[in-house]
Amino acid sequence: MIQGTTKTEELYRAVMLDSSSSLKDFSMDRKKYHRKHILNEDVKEKDSVAANLGRLVETMLWEPELFDDKFFMSTVAYIPTGLMLEFVERLYEVTLDSTDESGNISRSFTELAEEAYTLSSFKIKFEQVLKKFIGSDAELYYNEIRQVRSKNLTVVDTQQVATAERIIETLKTDPNVKHVVNCVTSQRYDVKDQMQVEDYAVDGHQFKSMMDRVIVDHEEMTIQVYDLKCTWNVENFYEEYYLYRRAYIQAYLYMRAAEWMFREHVDYTVLEPIFLVCDSANYFRPLLYEVSSANLYDAYNGFEHKGRKYPGVKDLIEDLKWAHENNIWNISKENLNNNGTAILR
């Protein structure tokens, strides 16, 4: 039997190594990377509904015993959406910024609400927003997230859990993916969920990875990494997620992580990763998106699609190492070497 590394997600997050997520942060927003991964600031993530649902599906599917460690079941029937959700999130943020270590809030609720209103996209008057908020499920939700987010819990409602349950049922029964989802450890297979690999090197830089599902086939002598994605556009995953969310960085690092993890199993072949993509609305059937060797080559070296350039892992690591070595985060190596002159392209 092949053994894998398993820890709680909290312990994994505590390991101070870069990951595909942090490298993506660096590639898209160096200021965010600097604040979050160098200064260790509590940077608020703008989690999408699909992303949160994806985490919910992963946990309920492969680690149901950890549900209470990751989620808090809301008492409200429906978590607020749209502009009211935006207002609640802004209100939570300004409340947090005005709260000291002892839990004392330095400003009145009206002051906090007025600032949240200014930061939100509401066009109706503040008094109308406040009237809709006070005594509603939105106010209950606001009080809940204040209590549980400090414990690194995500608030979910019964509707979201029900949706996750329907998605899981689809994943377990759909002919496209059920052979992956239902695979269990046996004489032929070793199945590892949330496999954690730490301290592997790519171009001299140390990384960590947490892979959703790894299936070792002892008969075929192959090792296959799967990553579950929950998205609103299954059929257009390549452009809407693989490129837009730069999941190609994840695919490349997962390949390297698996090769390092199973480096002693010289008779086994580590296959290119596969994305298992489900629909956040559970309408479209789930699909398996296979990553090719050409995709991995592009992911490492960089590539262009429809006139837009996507930086490769090679250059990103080089730039990241330079930023670390010189403690320079507010300008790229290229632009500094060009004396602050950049070319429009």
C-alpha positions in Angstrom: 0.0 0.0 0.0 1.2 3.5 -0.8 1.1 5.9 2.1 0.2 9.5 1.7 0.7 12.5 3.9 -2.5 13.6 5.7 -3.0 16.6 8.0 -5.8 18.9 8.9 -6.3 21.7 6.4 -5.4 24.2 9.2 -2.0 22.5 9.7 -1.4 22.4 6.0 -2.2 26.2 5.7 0.2 26.9 8.5 3.2 25.5 6.6 5.0 28.5 5.3 5.7 27.4 1.7 4.4 28.7 -1.6 1.7 26.8 -3.4 -0.2 27.0 -6.7 -2.6 29.4 -5.0 0.1 31.8 -3.8 1.9 31.6 -7.1 -1.4 32.5 -8.8 -1.7 35.4 -6.4 1.8 36.6 -7.3 1.0 36.3 -11.0 -2.2 38.3 -10.8 -1.7 40.7 -7.9 1.8 41.2 -6.4 0.4 43.6 -3.8 -1.9 40.9 -2.5 0.9 38.4 -2.5 3.1 40.7 -0.5 0.4 41.6 2.1 -0.9 38.0 2.5 2.3 35.9 2.2 5.1 38.2 3.3 3.4 40.6 5.8 1.0 37.9 6.9 -1.9 40.3 6.8 -5.5 38.9 7.0 -6.4 39.6 3.4 -10.1 39.2 2.7 -10.8 36.8 -0.1 -13.7 37.5 -2.5 -14.9 33.9 -2.5 -17.5 33.3 -5.2 -20.6 31.2 -4.6 -19.2 28.5 -6.9 -15.9 28.4 -5.0 -17.5 28.1 -1.6 -19.9 25.4 -3.0 -16.8 23.6 -4.4 -15.2 23.5 -1.0 -18.5 22.3 0.4 -18.8 19.5 -2.2 -15.2 18.4 -1.6 -15.7 18.2 2.1 -19.0 16.4 2.0 -17.8 14.0 -0.7 -14.4 13.1 0.5 -14.1 14.3 4.1 -17.6 14.4 5.6 -16.1 14.0 9.1 -14.5 17.4 8.8 -17.7 19.3 8.0 -17.9 20.9 11.4 -14.3 21.9 11.3 -14.8 23.9 8.1 -18.4 25.0 8.0 -21.1 26.5 10.2 -24.7 25.8 9.5 -26.6 29.0 9.4 -29.9 29.5 11.3 -31.2 31.6 8.4 -33.2 29.9 5.6 -31.3 31.6 2.9 -28.0 33.5 3.0 -28.5 37.0 1.5 -27.5 37.5 -2.1 -26.8 40.3 -4.5 -26.5 43.9 -3.2 -27.6 42.9 0.3 -24.9 40.3 0.5 -22.4 42.9 -0.6 -23.6 45.3 2.0 -23.3 42.7 4.8 -19.8 41.8 3.7 -18.7 45.5 3.7 -20.4 45.9 7.1 -18.5 42.8 8.4 -15.2 44.3 7.2 -15.7 47.7 8.7 -16.8 46.2 11.9 -13.7 44.0 12.0 -11.5 47.0 11.3 -13.1 48.8 14.2 -12.8 46.0 16.8 -9.9 45.8 19.2 -8.2 42.6 20.6 -10.7 42.5 23.5 -13.7 42.6 21.1 -14.7 46.1 21.8 -16.1 48.1 18.8 -14.9 51.7 18.7 -17.7 53.1 16.5 -21.5 53.1 16.6 -23.5 50.7 14.5 -24.9 53.7 12.5 -21.4 54.8 11.6 -20.4 51.3 10.6 -23.5 50.9 8.5 -23.1 54.2 6.8 -19.5 53.3 5.7 -20.7 49.9 4.5 -23.4 51.6 2.5 -20.9 53.9 0.9 -18.6 51.0 0.0 -21.5 48.9 -1.4 -23.2 49.3 -4.8 -26.7 50.2 -3.4 -28.4 53.1 -5.3 -31.4 53.3 -3.0 -31.2 55.6 0.1 -29.3 54.5 3.2 -32.4 54.6 5.3 -34.1 52.1 2.9 -31.2 49.7 3.1 -31.1 49.9 6.9 -34.9 49.2 7.0 -34.4 46.1 4.8 -31.5 45.0 7.0 -32.7 45.4 10.5 -34.6 42.3 11.8 -34.0 40.4 8.6 -32.1 37.2 7.8 -29.3 39.5 6.5 -28.8 40.8 10.0 -28.8 37.3 11.5 -26.2 36.3 8.9 -24.1 39.3 9.7 -24.0 38.4 13.4 -23.2 34.8 12.5 -20.2 35.6 10.4 -18.9 37.9 13.1 -18.9 35.0 15.5 -17.5 32.2 13.3 -15.1 33.6 10.7 -12.5 34.2 13.4 -12.6 30.4 13.8 -11.9 30.0 10.1 -15.4 28.6 9.5 -17.5 29.3 6.4 -21.2 30.0 7.0 -23.5 27.9 4.8 -27.3 27.6 4.7 -29.5 24.6 4.2 -30.1 25.4 0.6 -26.4 25.3 -0.2 -26.0 22.0 1.6 -28.9 20.6 -0.3 -27.4 21.8 -3.6 -24.1 20.2 -2.6 -25.9 16.9 -1.8 -27.5 16.9 -5.3 -24.1 17.6 -7.0 -22.5 14.8 -5.0 -25.3 12.4 -6.1 -24.7 13.4 -9.7 -21.0 12.9 -9.4 -21.5 9.4 -8.0 -24.0 8.4 -10.7 -23.0 10.2 -13.9 -21.2 7.8 -16.3 -18.7 10.5 -17.2 -17.1 10.6 -13.7 -18.6 8.0 -11.4 -15.6 5.7 -11.9 -13.4 8.4 -10.5 -15.6 9.5 -7.7 -16.6 6.0 -6.5 -13.2 4.5 -6.7 -12.0 3.1 -3.3 -8.9 1.6 -1.9 -8.6 -2.1 -2.9 -6.1 -4.7 -3.9 -5.8 -2.9 -7.3 -6.1 0.7 -6.2 -4.8 3.1 -3.6 -7.0 6.1 -3.3 -5.8 9.2 -1.4 -8.1 12.2 -0.8 -6.6 15.6 0.0 -3.1 14.3 -0.3 -0.6 16.8 0.9 2.9 17.1 -0.5 5.3 19.5 1.2 8.7 20.9 0.5 9.2 19.8 -3.1 11.3 22.0 -5.4 10.6 23.5 -8.8 13.5 25.5 -10.2 15.1 25.8 -6.8 11.9 27.1 -5.1 10.1 25.1 -2.4 6.4 24.4 -2.7 3.5 22.6 -1.1 0.4 21.1 -2.7 -2.9 19.6 -1.5 -4.3 17.4 -4.2 -8.0 16.5 -4.1 -7.8 12.9 -5.2 -4.9 10.7 -6.2 -5.6 7.2 -7.6 -2.7 4.7 -7.8 -3.5 1.9 -10.1 -1.2 -1.1 -9.3 -2.4 -3.1 -12.3 -1.7 -0.4 -14.9 1.1 1.0 -12.7 -0.1 4.5 -13.0 -0.6 7.5 -10.7 -3.4 9.9 -11.5 -4.1 13.2 -9.9 -7.6 14.6 -10.0 -8.7 18.1 -8.9 -12.4 18.9 -8.4 -13.7 22.2 -9.7 -17.2 23.5 -9.2 -18.0 26.2 -11.8 -20.9 27.9 -13.4 -19.8 27.1 -16.9 -18.7 23.4 -17.2 -18.7 23.4 -21.0 -16.3 26.4 -21.3 -14.0 25.4 -18.4 -10.8 26.1 -20.5 -11.4 29.9 -20.9 -13.6 30.6 -17.9 -11.5 28.8 -15.3 -8.3 27.2 -16.6 -7.2 30.5 -18.2 -9.1 33.1 -16.3 -8.3 31.6 -12.8 -4.9 30.4 -14.0 -5.5 26.8 -13.1 -2.7 25.9 -15.5 -0.3 26.9 -12.7 -2.0 24.4 -10.4 -1.9 21.6 -13.1 1.8 22.1 -13.6 2.7 22.1 -9.9 0.5 19.2 -9.1 2.3 17.2 -11.8 5.7 18.1 -10.2 4.3 17.4 -6.7 3.1 13.9 -7.7 6.4 13.1 -9.4 8.2 14.1 -6.2 5.8 12.3 -3.9 6.1 9.0 -5.8 9.7 9.4 -6.8 10.7 6.0 -5.2 8.1 4.2 -7.3 10.2 4.1 -10.4 8.1 1.5 -12.1 5.0 3.7 -12.0 4.1 6.4 -14.4 2.7 9.7 -13.1 0.0 10.8 -15.6 -0.9 14.3 -16.4 -3.5 15.8 -14.0 -7.2 15.7 -14.7 -9.7 18.4 -13.7 -13.1 16.9 -12.6 -15.5 19.8 -13.3 -19.0 19.9 -11.9 -21.8 22.5 -12.4 -22.5 24.8 -9.4 -26.2 24.7 -10.4 -26.1 21.0 -11.0 -27.6 21.4 -14.5 -24.8 20.5 -16.8 -23.3 17.1 -16.6 -19.8 16.9 -15.0 -16.8 16.5 -17.3 -13.2 15.3 -17.0 -10.8 17.8 -18.6 -7.5 16.0 -19.4 -4.3 18.1 -19.2 -1.9 17.2 -22.0 1.9 17.3 -22.1 1.6 20.2 -24.4 -0.6 22.0 -21.8 2.1 21.4 -19.2 4.8 22.7 -21.5 2.8 25.9 -22.0 2.1 26.2 -18.3 5.8 26.1 -17.6 7.1 28.3 -20.4 4.1 30.7 -20.8 1.8 31.0 -23.8 -0.6 33.2 -25.7 -4.3 32.7 -26.3 -6.5 35.0 -28.4 -3.9 37.7 -28.2 -3.4 37.6 -24.4 -0.2 36.4 -22.9 -0.2 34.1 -19.9 3.0 34.0 -17.8 4.6 30.6 -17.3 5.6 29.0 -14.0 9.3 29.3 -15.0 9.2 33.1 -15.3 6.9 33.5 -12.3 9.3 31.5 -10.0 12.2 33.5 -11.3 10.4 36.8 -10.6 9.2 35.6 -7.2 12.7 34.5 -6.2 14.1 37.9 -7.3 11.4 39.7 -5.3 12.2 37.6 -2.2 16.0 38.1 -2.5 15.7 41.8 -3.0 12.6 42.5 -0.9 11.2 44.4 -3.8 7.4 44.0 -4.3 6.2 47.2 -5.9 7.8 46.8 -9.3 8.8 43.8 -11.4 12.4 42.9 -12.2 11.8 43.6 -15.9 10.4 47.1 -15.3 13.1 47.9 -12.8 15.8 46.8 -15.3 14.2 49.0 -17.9 14.5 52.0 -15.7 10.7 52.2 -15.2 9.9 52.3 -18.9 7.4 49.7 -20.2 6.3 48.9 -23.7 2.5 48.9 -24.6 1.5 45.6 -26.0 
